[in-house]
Amino acid sequence: MKIQLDKESRIPLYIQIINQIKAMIFSGALPPEYLLPPERKLAEELEVNRSTILNAYRELKAEGLVHSRIGKGTMVVPYESKTEVSIRPPEHRLTWQYLLSDEACRFNDIRIIEMLRVNGDQPIISFATGMADPALYPVDEFYPDITYDIDKKKRALGHTLVEGCVELRKTIMKMQKEKGIDSLLEELLILSGSQQGLNLVARCLLNAGDTVIVQEPTYIGALQIFSNAGVKIISVPVEEKGMRLDIMETLIKKHKPKLIYVIPTFQNPTGTTMDLKSRIKLLNIAYSNQVPIIEDDAYGELRYEGNTFPSLKALDQYDHVLYLNTFSKTLFPGIRIGWMCGPKEIIHQLTVKKQLEDLHTSTFSQVFLTEFLKSGRFQVHIDESCRYYREKRDTMLKKLENSRIKGLRWVRPSGGLYIWCRLPLNISADTLLLKSKEKGVIFVPGSVFFLNNKGNEYIRLNFTYPTVKEIEKGMMILLNVIEEENKKNQEKIINKDSAICNPIY
Ligand SMILES: Cc1ncc(COP(=O)(O)O)c(C=O)c1O
């Protein structure tokens, strides 16, 4: 056993001895049952006090690395005998449910997990996804650009900044500037999907018991995150121009919320869009009540007709808006890249929390995406998608219009991915789903977008994922099922005209 001491060092001698003996035990240089030199002998050898060696051996014993036997001296502990290290079954099986944290018990909603499980292999027509049309995925443009560049290939495989690749952030900053959002590099955080952004916001801004204001109905993922955070969710009804701002103002005064979550453009699920006046009004309410706004702009790029309105972030002059966006709807969801733009103090906090969650967003995705965005193909892709989606939306709308089902109402969206329908009176979306699924068509029942089991009179139909042919066939099937259910109900309704007075909101 060879120990070398540095007597000039500020590290105490006994610690130096411990560290070196430990290193020798861990490396195997001192095997199990190796007899350490007697204290007095080692003290002489190292020219130190005997108490220094005593202290070192005592610490090593306390850590269980050596032990002393009377008459034998101090030795490295032996491995346990073979029988002792064999696997012995526990007395009782571990019950994992009893180990769950409060947070896990508070939130156990698996609806999104189930939604993502539905895959394209099943012979089913799905109006239930929130996805782009896979036929439009820019596969050829996405892959070849970096195949020749070995440096880029290597960069794509390494770590990157928690905040996201600088080149991607700069490219997004440029894109945003064209839409009136001026930001600095430190004000932009790349996310592993905008869902992560919502979760980070909840972790950084919300305590259990706080209140948040949301639209009703709204994106299920946001409802889940707020529920998981243990906050009180106050809903403001959606109307044609986004949300009932008069009601919101009263609720803000009463509940003093910590934040407002809003999807101002082509809202999920209703497809409604706030006009300029409502946007300005909302900002003024936020300013006068000192409440920040989380603006979720997942669908803003996908406009099929009408005027484009500036985002709340573009209108915001006093740093009240945290802007959230994603490439999941415009490109494809598997890329898992979104971004958040806001005041640098909060972006810094979100970055600190993001590092806990995933270190950083996949470099691979970021490098590919940067190349694609810089090639200028993104806007071409959006224009092409909008052309296709407009046709698909119109096919679905036409089917609805031609159906002439009494009491069936819907919102005509100017963009986005969904048509929001209100079913004729007394038809439950859950029952309808069971019946239409049997016939090969699925959709999302409206209750998913409400709290407290409300909204079962609504359904959300996605028109971007299915092909035009599937929309035609699927709508025929679905509308027939609605018609059948309606007939059954009509017989029960004494005043038949009451079914016509069925407002959409
Ligand atoms: C309004 C809204 N925000 C966020 C998301 C989550 O998107 P991402 O795939 O970027 O996590 C969705 C997905 O459907 C959404 O509809």
The ligand as an SDF file (V2000), in Angstrom:
LIG
                    3D

 16 16  0  0  0  0  0  0  0  0999 V2000
  -53.6880   24.7880  -28.2270 C   0  0  0  0  0  0  0  0  0  0  0  0
  -52.5960   23.7750  -28.1600 C   0  0  0  0  0  0  0  0  0  0  0  0
  -51.4800   24.0610  -27.4880 N   0  0  0  0  0  0  0  0  0  0  0  0
  -50.4790   23.1800  -27.3810 C   0  0  0  0  0  0  0  0  0  0  0  0
  -50.5720   21.9340  -27.9560 C   0  0  0  0  0  0  0  0  0  0  0  0
  -49.4220   20.9790  -27.7640 C   0  0  0  0  0  0  0  0  0  0  0  0
  -48.6150   20.9640  -28.8860 O   0  0  0  0  0  0  0  0  0  0  0  0
  -47.1510   20.3620  -28.9110 P   0  0  0  0  0  0  0  0  0  0  0  0
  -47.2160   19.1940  -29.8410 O   0  0  0  0  0  0  0  0  0  0  0  0
  -46.2790   21.4570  -29.4380 O   0  0  0  0  0  0  0  0  0  0  0  0
  -46.7580   19.9810  -27.5380 O   0  0  0  0  0  0  0  0  0  0  0  0
  -51.7210   21.5770  -28.6530 C   0  0  0  0  0  0  0  0  0  0  0  0
  -51.8650   20.2450  -29.2360 C   0  0  0  0  0  0  0  0  0  0  0  0
  -52.8900   19.8070  -29.6740 O   0  0  0  0  0  0  0  0  0  0  0  0
  -52.7630   22.5250  -28.7560 C   0  0  0  0  0  0  0  0  0  0  0  0
  -53.8960   22.2530  -29.3970 O   0  0  0  0  0  0  0  0  0  0  0  0
  1  2  1  0
  2  3  1  0
  2 15  2  0
  3  4  2  0
  4  5  1  0
  5  6  1  0
  5 12  2  0
  6  7  1  0
  7  8  1  0
  8  9  2  0
  8 10  1  0
  8 11  1  0
 12 13  1  0
 12 15  1  0
 13 14  2  0
 15 16  1  0
M  END
$$$$
